[in-house]
Amino acid sequence: MEWNDAVFGFIKYVLKAFLIYGVFILIERLRPVEPNQPFRDIVFNLKWYVVYTLFAFLLNAIGIGALVEITRHWLGGPYLTLPEPSNWIETILGIVFYFLIVDFFYYWLHRFQHTNSFLWEQHKFHHSEVSLNVTSTRRVHWLEEPLILAFIVIPMSLLFHIEPIAVGLLAFIEIIWLQFIHLNLRLELGIFTPIIVGPQHHRIHHSFQPEHIDKNFALFFPIWDIVFGSYHRARKGEFPATGLTTGEKYNNLWDATILPFREWFGQRYLGVLKKKLAQKKLLR
């Protein structure tokens, strides 16, 4: 019975996601940056979403989420309890404050994924997207799940106590926002560009143009990019092409699954380590 419930829950979760994707795909058609994106790229992303979600469910099933409670028990916390809002203004301010702090942790995880060569091997699959659109949202390697847990979920759980209903609302907002910023939509936010992240701001991050490399890491608020020197304000009408500087795409389920492991156990990492160990033996 438990397995049946798990399978049914998985299918229900995927179908809900596809429904939301469908709504955003229709919105993209209103004013797309790239009107004729290859349909096969979208289909691959949808297939990968199923694979990614399957791995996420499996990681949850083996108890990876228990690390949150273990860490909280070890280090104490939560240290701050967010007061229950008494009106809609306090609710909005509380949501903004929460995502501002989440974005701080996300910013540094994301920046490390770009500046640390080891983490880049896990992250570059996401940046191999040449047809950026809403389905690109979960075009990330499944190792993203434990990284998010370590860099964002655990720190936030140590800092804040949030009521369960609020947690559900915040999670929903985050999912929708991730999809919004990946839209293939010619949308410029004008005077709000330095205040809130939109599709144009995030497209700059996915660009392979030299002036855009390692820019615009934030997820919700560009303030962290501005403060830490990684901000590129998009010019009017600036919607660059996306992808890796090498042109690699990895639109194959097996290649995407093993990509970071192939790199880590290849000549650049494990091969170099073997050479160093061999040199030390010779010196002895």
C-alpha positions as a LaTeX table, in Angstrom:
\begin{tabular}{lrrr}
\hline
Residue & $x$ (\AA) & $y$ (\AA) & $z$ (\AA) \\
\hline
Met1 & 0.00 & 0.00 & 0.00 \\
Glu2 & 2.84 & 2.40 & 0.85 \\
Trp3 & 4.46 & 1.82 & $-2.53$ \\
Asn4 & 1.14 & 2.41 & $-4.28$ \\
Asp5 & 0.70 & 5.68 & $-2.40$ \\
Ala6 & 4.25 & 6.71 & $-3.28$ \\
Val7 & 3.76 & 5.97 & $-6.98$ \\
Phe8 & 0.41 & 7.76 & $-7.03$ \\
Gly9 & 1.94 & 10.73 & $-5.21$ \\
Phe10 & 4.80 & 10.87 & $-7.71$ \\
Ile11 & 2.46 & 10.80 & $-10.72$ \\
Lys12 & 0.20 & 13.44 & $-9.18$ \\
Tyr13 & 3.17 & 15.69 & $-8.44$ \\
Val14 & 4.50 & 15.42 & $-12.01$ \\
Leu15 & 1.09 & 16.04 & $-13.59$ \\
Lys16 & 0.58 & 19.17 & $-11.47$ \\
Ala17 & 3.97 & 20.46 & $-12.58$ \\
Phe18 & 3.18 & 19.78 & $-16.24$ \\
Leu19 & $-0.10$ & 21.68 & $-15.83$ \\
Ile20 & 1.73 & 24.73 & $-14.47$ \\
Tyr21 & 4.30 & 24.43 & $-17.25$ \\
Gly22 & 1.46 & 24.39 & $-19.75$ \\
Val23 & 0.03 & 27.65 & $-18.39$ \\
Phe24 & 3.42 & 29.36 & $-18.58$ \\
Ile25 & 4.07 & 28.00 & $-22.09$ \\
Leu26 & 0.88 & 29.72 & $-23.21$ \\
Ile27 & 2.06 & 32.96 & $-21.56$ \\
Glu28 & 5.40 & 32.64 & $-23.37$ \\
Arg29 & 3.56 & 32.59 & $-26.69$ \\
Leu30 & 2.33 & 36.15 & $-26.10$ \\
Arg31 & 5.75 & 37.73 & $-26.67$ \\
Pro32 & 8.56 & 35.18 & $-26.92$ \\
Val33 & 12.23 & 36.09 & $-27.07$ \\
Glu34 & 12.78 & 33.08 & $-29.36$ \\
Pro35 & 9.55 & 32.36 & $-31.28$ \\
Asn36 & 10.61 & 29.07 & $-32.83$ \\
Gln37 & 12.41 & 27.12 & $-30.15$ \\
Pro38 & 12.91 & 23.45 & $-31.12$ \\
Phe39 & 10.07 & 21.35 & $-29.76$ \\
Arg40 & 12.51 & 18.49 & $-29.10$ \\
Asp41 & 14.34 & 20.66 & $-26.54$ \\
Ile42 & 11.14 & 21.23 & $-24.59$ \\
Val43 & 10.29 & 17.53 & $-24.76$ \\
Phe44 & 13.74 & 16.65 & $-23.41$ \\
Asn45 & 13.30 & 19.04 & $-20.49$ \\
Leu46 & 9.95 & 17.48 & $-19.65$ \\
Lys47 & 11.52 & 14.02 & $-19.72$ \\
Trp48 & 14.35 & 15.23 & $-17.54$ \\
Tyr49 & 11.86 & 16.73 & $-15.10$ \\
Val50 & 10.46 & 13.24 & $-14.54$ \\
Val51 & 13.98 & 11.86 & $-13.97$ \\
Tyr52 & 14.90 & 14.72 & $-11.64$ \\
Thr53 & 11.69 & 14.32 & $-9.63$ \\
Leu54 & 12.23 & 10.57 & $-9.36$ \\
Phe55 & 15.69 & 11.10 & $-7.89$ \\
Ala56 & 14.31 & 13.77 & $-5.54$ \\
Phe57 & 11.63 & 11.35 & $-4.31$ \\
Leu58 & 14.25 & 8.61 & $-3.83$ \\
Leu59 & 16.52 & 10.94 & $-1.87$ \\
Asn60 & 13.60 & 11.87 & 0.32 \\
Ala61 & 12.68 & 8.20 & 0.75 \\
Ile62 & 16.14 & 7.30 & 2.07 \\
Gly63 & 15.81 & 10.05 & 4.66 \\
Ile64 & 18.02 & 12.85 & 3.40 \\
Gly65 & 15.54 & 15.32 & 4.87 \\
Ala66 & 16.32 & 13.96 & 8.34 \\
Leu67 & 19.60 & 15.87 & 8.16 \\
Val68 & 17.61 & 19.03 & 8.89 \\
Glu69 & 16.39 & 17.75 & 12.26 \\
Ile70 & 19.75 & 16.15 & 13.06 \\
Thr71 & 21.59 & 19.42 & 12.42 \\
Arg72 & 19.00 & 21.44 & 14.33 \\
His73 & 19.29 & 19.05 & 17.31 \\
Trp74 & 23.09 & 19.28 & 17.20 \\
Leu75 & 23.40 & 23.04 & 16.82 \\
Gly76 & 20.17 & 24.16 & 18.43 \\
Gly77 & 17.58 & 26.43 & 16.91 \\
Pro78 & 15.59 & 27.75 & 15.37 \\
Tyr79 & 16.97 & 30.99 & 16.73 \\
Leu80 & 14.25 & 33.31 & 15.42 \\
Thr81 & 10.52 & 32.85 & 15.39 \\
Leu82 & 8.71 & 34.88 & 12.79 \\
Pro83 & 5.63 & 36.45 & 14.43 \\
Glu84 & 2.33 & 35.47 & 12.94 \\
Pro85 & 1.16 & 38.35 & 10.71 \\
Ser86 & $-2.02$ & 40.09 & 11.80 \\
Asn87 & $-2.87$ & 41.66 & 8.42 \\
Trp88 & $-2.02$ & 41.39 & 4.73 \\
Ile89 & 0.68 & 44.10 & 4.90 \\
Glu90 & 2.59 & 42.18 & 7.58 \\
Thr91 & 2.14 & 39.00 & 5.53 \\
Ile92 & 3.71 & 40.59 & 2.46 \\
Leu93 & 6.57 & 42.10 & 4.48 \\
Gly94 & 7.20 & 38.74 & 6.13 \\
Ile95 & 7.33 & 36.97 & 2.76 \\
Val96 & 9.71 & 39.59 & 1.32 \\
Phe97 & 11.97 & 39.35 & 4.39 \\
Tyr98 & 12.03 & 35.56 & 4.23 \\
Phe99 & 12.92 & 35.41 & 0.55 \\
Leu100 & 15.53 & 38.14 & 0.97 \\
Ile101 & 17.35 & 35.89 & 3.46 \\
Val102 & 16.79 & 32.76 & 1.34 \\
Asp103 & 18.22 & 34.64 & $-1.62$ \\
Phe104 & 21.36 & 35.46 & 0.36 \\
Phe105 & 22.10 & 31.77 & 0.89 \\
Tyr106 & 21.04 & 30.89 & $-2.65$ \\
Tyr107 & 23.28 & 33.63 & $-4.04$ \\
Trp108 & 26.40 & 32.13 & $-2.46$ \\
Leu109 & 25.52 & 28.56 & $-3.41$ \\
His110 & 24.93 & 29.70 & $-6.99$ \\
Arg111 & 28.10 & 31.78 & $-7.06$ \\
Phe112 & 30.17 & 28.86 & $-5.75$ \\
Gln113 & 28.67 & 26.65 & $-8.47$ \\
His114 & 30.14 & 29.03 & $-11.03$ \\
Thr115 & 33.46 & 29.94 & $-9.43$ \\
Asn116 & 34.40 & 26.52 & $-8.02$ \\
Ser117 & 35.41 & 24.21 & $-10.86$ \\
Phe118 & 34.29 & 21.08 & $-8.97$ \\
Leu119 & 30.77 & 22.41 & $-8.36$ \\
Trp120 & 30.61 & 23.80 & $-11.89$ \\
Glu121 & 30.69 & 20.25 & $-13.27$ \\
Gln122 & 27.40 & 19.65 & $-11.45$ \\
His123 & 25.85 & 22.97 & $-12.49$ \\
Lys124 & 26.88 & 23.32 & $-16.12$ \\
Phe125 & 24.10 & 21.00 & $-17.31$ \\
His126 & 21.63 & 23.75 & $-16.40$ \\
His127 & 23.64 & 26.28 & $-18.40$ \\
Ser128 & 23.81 & 24.04 & $-21.46$ \\
Glu129 & 20.25 & 25.16 & $-22.25$ \\
Val130 & 20.18 & 26.92 & $-25.62$ \\
Ser131 & 16.36 & 27.22 & $-25.65$ \\
Leu132 & 15.72 & 28.96 & $-22.35$ \\
Asn133 & 12.06 & 28.64 & $-21.36$ \\
Val134 & 9.86 & 27.64 & $-18.44$ \\
Thr135 & 10.75 & 23.95 & $-18.84$ \\
Ser136 & 14.41 & 24.89 & $-18.24$ \\
Thr137 & 13.55 & 25.50 & $-14.57$ \\
Arg138 & 14.30 & 21.95 & $-13.45$ \\
Arg139 & 16.92 & 21.28 & $-16.08$ \\
Val140 & 19.39 & 20.81 & $-13.24$ \\
His141 & 21.25 & 17.76 & $-12.08$ \\
Trp142 & 19.58 & 15.86 & $-9.25$ \\
Leu143 & 22.61 & 16.53 & $-7.03$ \\
Glu144 & 21.11 & 20.02 & $-6.75$ \\
Glu145 & 18.76 & 18.60 & $-4.09$ \\
Pro146 & 21.43 & 17.79 & $-1.45$ \\
Leu147 & 23.23 & 21.05 & $-2.27$ \\
Ile148 & 20.08 & 23.08 & $-1.67$ \\
Leu149 & 19.53 & 21.14 & 1.55 \\
Ala150 & 23.05 & 21.91 & 2.79 \\
Phe151 & 23.34 & 25.53 & 1.66 \\
Ile152 & 19.77 & 26.79 & 2.05 \\
Val153 & 17.29 & 24.51 & 3.85 \\
Ile154 & 19.48 & 23.66 & 6.84 \\
Pro155 & 20.66 & 27.27 & 7.47 \\
Met156 & 17.09 & 28.56 & 7.13 \\
Ser157 & 15.74 & 25.89 & 9.47 \\
Leu158 & 18.35 & 26.87 & 12.05 \\
Leu159 & 17.45 & 30.54 & 11.73 \\
Phe160 & 13.67 & 30.58 & 11.54 \\
His161 & 10.61 & 28.87 & 12.88 \\
Ile162 & 7.71 & 29.06 & 10.43 \\
Glu163 & 4.22 & 27.65 & 10.80 \\
Pro164 & 3.46 & 24.68 & 8.46 \\
Ile165 & 0.80 & 26.55 & 6.46 \\
Ala166 & 3.24 & 29.37 & 5.78 \\
Val167 & 5.87 & 26.86 & 4.67 \\
Gly168 & 3.51 & 25.52 & 2.02 \\
Leu169 & 2.78 & 29.03 & 0.75 \\
Leu170 & 6.46 & 29.97 & 0.63 \\
Ala171 & 7.34 & 26.76 & $-1.24$ \\
Phe172 & 4.62 & 27.43 & $-3.81$ \\
Ile173 & 5.82 & 31.01 & $-4.35$ \\
Glu174 & 9.38 & 29.77 & $-4.84$ \\
Ile175 & 8.32 & 27.19 & $-7.46$ \\
Ile176 & 6.28 & 29.74 & $-9.40$ \\
Trp177 & 9.07 & 32.31 & $-9.19$ \\
Leu178 & 11.69 & 29.90 & $-10.51$ \\
Gln179 & 9.47 & 29.21 & $-13.49$ \\
Phe180 & 8.75 & 32.91 & $-14.02$ \\
Ile181 & 12.40 & 33.95 & $-14.27$ \\
His182 & 13.16 & 31.23 & $-16.83$ \\
Leu183 & 10.36 & 32.26 & $-19.18$ \\
Asn184 & 11.00 & 32.69 & $-22.87$ \\
Leu185 & 9.26 & 36.04 & $-22.58$ \\
Arg186 & 10.31 & 39.46 & $-23.81$ \\
Leu187 & 9.50 & 41.15 & $-20.53$ \\
Glu188 & 11.45 & 44.15 & $-19.22$ \\
Leu189 & 10.80 & 45.42 & $-15.70$ \\
Gly190 & 11.99 & 48.99 & $-16.31$ \\
Ile191 & 12.58 & 50.91 & $-13.07$ \\
Phe192 & 12.02 & 47.68 & $-11.10$ \\
Thr193 & 14.96 & 45.94 & $-12.81$ \\
Pro194 & 17.43 & 46.60 & $-9.92$ \\
Ile195 & 14.77 & 45.69 & $-7.35$ \\
Ile196 & 13.33 & 42.36 & $-8.44$ \\
Val197 & 14.59 & 39.51 & $-10.65$ \\
Gly198 & 12.70 & 38.92 & $-13.88$ \\
Pro199 & 13.14 & 36.86 & $-17.07$ \\
Gln200 & 15.44 & 39.42 & $-18.68$ \\
His201 & 17.72 & 39.65 & $-15.63$ \\
His202 & 18.04 & 35.86 & $-15.44$ \\
Arg203 & 18.52 & 35.46 & $-19.19$ \\
Ile204 & 21.63 & 37.62 & $-18.83$ \\
His205 & 22.89 & 35.06 & $-16.31$ \\
His206 & 22.41 & 32.28 & $-18.88$ \\
Ser207 & 24.15 & 34.20 & $-21.66$ \\
Phe208 & 27.53 & 33.05 & $-22.99$ \\
Gln209 & 28.62 & 36.57 & $-23.95$ \\
Pro210 & 31.88 & 37.55 & $-22.15$ \\
Glu211 & 30.31 & 40.55 & $-20.41$ \\
His212 & 27.56 & 38.35 & $-18.95$ \\
Ile213 & 29.67 & 35.49 & $-17.59$ \\
Asp214 & 29.28 & 35.04 & $-13.80$ \\
Lys215 & 26.70 & 37.81 & $-13.48$ \\
Asn216 & 23.22 & 38.00 & $-11.92$ \\
Phe217 & 23.30 & 35.06 & $-9.50$ \\
Ala218 & 20.33 & 36.16 & $-7.38$ \\
Leu219 & 16.99 & 34.40 & $-7.57$ \\
Phe220 & 14.59 & 36.98 & $-6.15$ \\
Phe221 & 16.34 & 40.28 & $-5.48$ \\
Pro222 & 19.28 & 41.77 & $-7.45$ \\
Ile223 & 20.41 & 43.56 & $-4.28$ \\
Trp224 & 22.83 & 40.73 & $-3.49$ \\
Asp225 & 24.39 & 40.98 & $-6.97$ \\
Ile226 & 24.69 & 44.75 & $-6.53$ \\
Val227 & 26.25 & 44.45 & $-3.06$ \\
Phe228 & 28.73 & 41.71 & $-4.02$ \\
Gly229 & 29.72 & 43.09 & $-7.44$ \\
Ser230 & 28.11 & 40.59 & $-9.82$ \\
Tyr231 & 25.28 & 42.75 & $-11.14$ \\
His232 & 24.72 & 43.40 & $-14.83$ \\
Arg233 & 21.76 & 45.63 & $-15.54$ \\
Ala234 & 20.17 & 44.55 & $-18.78$ \\
Arg235 & 19.98 & 47.25 & $-21.42$ \\
Lys236 & 16.70 & 48.00 & $-23.14$ \\
Gly237 & 16.00 & 45.23 & $-25.65$ \\
Glu238 & 18.92 & 43.09 & $-24.39$ \\
Phe239 & 17.83 & 39.45 & $-24.62$ \\
Pro240 & 20.97 & 37.44 & $-25.51$ \\
Ala241 & 21.23 & 33.86 & $-26.73$ \\
Thr242 & 21.92 & 31.30 & $-24.00$ \\
Gly243 & 24.09 & 28.23 & $-23.53$ \\
Leu244 & 27.66 & 27.24 & $-22.71$ \\
Thr245 & 30.64 & 28.98 & $-24.28$ \\
Thr246 & 31.67 & 25.54 & $-25.56$ \\
Gly247 & 28.30 & 24.96 & $-27.25$ \\
Glu248 & 27.70 & 21.61 & $-25.49$ \\
Lys249 & 24.03 & 20.71 & $-24.93$ \\
Tyr250 & 23.80 & 17.31 & $-23.14$ \\
Asn251 & 20.23 & 16.69 & $-24.36$ \\
Asn252 & 20.44 & 13.02 & $-23.53$ \\
Leu253 & 19.05 & 11.54 & $-20.32$ \\
Trp254 & 22.03 & 9.25 & $-19.69$ \\
Asp255 & 24.61 & 11.94 & $-20.49$ \\
Ala256 & 22.83 & 14.40 & $-18.18$ \\
Thr257 & 22.64 & 11.84 & $-15.35$ \\
Ile258 & 26.32 & 10.88 & $-15.36$ \\
Leu259 & 27.73 & 14.24 & $-16.48$ \\
Pro260 & 29.29 & 15.45 & $-13.19$ \\
Phe261 & 30.53 & 11.96 & $-12.28$ \\
Arg262 & 32.12 & 11.52 & $-15.71$ \\
Glu263 & 33.98 & 14.79 & $-15.23$ \\
Trp264 & 34.97 & 14.16 & $-11.60$ \\
Phe265 & 36.27 & 10.66 & $-12.32$ \\
Gly266 & 37.95 & 11.75 & $-15.54$ \\
Gln267 & 41.41 & 13.09 & $-16.23$ \\
Arg268 & 40.77 & 16.62 & $-14.95$ \\
Tyr269 & 40.09 & 15.57 & $-11.34$ \\
Leu270 & 40.70 & 11.92 & $-10.47$ \\
Gly271 & 43.38 & 11.69 & $-13.17$ \\
Val272 & 45.26 & 14.67 & $-11.74$ \\
Leu273 & 44.96 & 13.25 & $-8.22$ \\
Lys274 & 46.41 & 9.92 & $-9.37$ \\
Lys275 & 49.33 & 11.71 & $-10.99$ \\
Lys276 & 50.05 & 13.65 & $-7.80$ \\
Leu277 & 49.95 & 10.52 & $-5.70$ \\
Ala278 & 52.27 & 8.75 & $-8.15$ \\
Gln279 & 54.71 & 11.69 & $-8.00$ \\
Lys280 & 54.75 & 11.57 & $-4.20$ \\
Lys281 & 55.59 & 7.86 & $-4.30$ \\
Leu282 & 58.50 & 8.55 & $-6.66$ \\
Leu283 & 59.82 & 11.27 & $-4.38$ \\
Arg284 & 59.88 & 8.85 & $-1.48$ \\
\hline
\end{tabular}
